[in-house]
Amino acid sequence: MMNSEQAMREYELGGGITARLRDVTRHYFGGYFHVRIEVSAEIPLSATPFSGPEEYQAALRLLGGQIHFRRILEKMAVPEGDVTAVRQGLLEAFDANVLPYLSRPDFPGRFMRSEYVKRLKSPARR
């Protein structure tokens, strides 16, 4: 599975949100690999984190009905013999660092709010 794109794990985070991990490891050069795990979750936009109906409607216009959370866990130039161990290390790092963040009850609202503010400040919006 050295040139893969395979679902590895799914985590139910609550509120109908599922985090999915996919192995997107690729051959890099010679006998070296770019070990990558993509973490993604679709988060339905809700009115809760916004100051009122007007701001929520503005967020819907800017972000749509769902926002996409995506993180890449990666290590470059991994020798072929070390790919499995490095992949396991990345999964352990996810379990220790990213999963607790995603599992927080306030994560969806905080993420919605931050994406909205980021989009408001985006030069493409001006």
N, C-alpha and C positions, 0 to 999 in steps of 0.2 A: 504494500500500500504506500509506496513512495511517491506516487504521483496521484494523489487522492483528492477527492472532494466529497466527503462522506459525513453524514450526520453522526455525531458521537454521543451526545447527551441532550436531554431536555430537562428543564427545571420549571415546575409550576410555581410562580411567584405570588399568586393571589390576584384577585381582581380580574381574572381572565387573562392574565399576562403570562406568557411562556417564554423563557430564555432558551435559545437553541445554540448549541455549540457544534461547529462543523470543522472538520480537519481539512485545511486547504494547503497542506504541505506540498511543495514543489521542488523538483531538482533545480539546484542553483548553478553549480559549475563543477565539472569533474566529478568527484565522489562526494560533493557537498550539497546540502539541502537547506532550503529556507523553510523551517518548521513554523507553521502558522495555524492558529486556532481562531476562528471567527466566532464572536459572540454576538447574537442579535436577538431583539425582541421588538414586537409591534405593540405600541401602547396607544389605546384609544384615547382621544382627547376628551376631557371632561371639564365641566364648568368650575369644579371645586377650587383649583389653584388660582383662579382669576378673580379680579376685584369686583366683577359684576357682569351682567349679560352683555354689555357693550364690549368689554375687553375680551370676553369669551368668543363673541362673534368675530372680532378682529383676529383672534388667534386661529379660529377655524378658517378664515380667509387666507391667512399666511401659511398655516401648517397643514391644513386639511383635517380630515377626521381621525387620522392616526399619525403618530410620529414614530420614527425608526431609531432605536438604540442600537449602536454597533461599536464594538471594540475588537481590536486585533491583538492577540497575544502571540509574540513571535520571537524567534531567535534565528539569526542568519549564520550561514557558513557552518552548518552542523555536519560532521562526518557521518557517512551512512550508518556506521555501526552505533552511533549515539542517538539516532533519531527517536527511537522508542523511549529512551530515558529522558530526553529533552521534552518530548511531547508529554510524558507523565509529569514532569516538573512544571510545565505550563498549566496542566490541569490542576495540579495541587495549588499553584499560585492563584488560579481562578477561584477554587474553593475557599482559600484563605482570605482573599482580598476583594474580588469583584462580586462574588455571590452574596456576601453579607451586605454589601452596598445595594445590590439589586433587590434584596429581600426586605429592606427597610420599608415599613408601611408608608413612609413619606416619600419614597423614591419616585413613584409615578408623577405625583404633583410637582415635586421639585424639578424633575427632568422636563416636564411640560413647560413650566415657568421659565427655566433657563433656555430652552430652545426658542421660546417666544421672544425673550429679551434679545437673544443672539440674532434672531431674524430681524427684529426691529432695528438693530445696530448695523446690519449688513449693508455694505456699500452698494450691493446689487439692488437693494430696495429703494435707494435714493434716486 
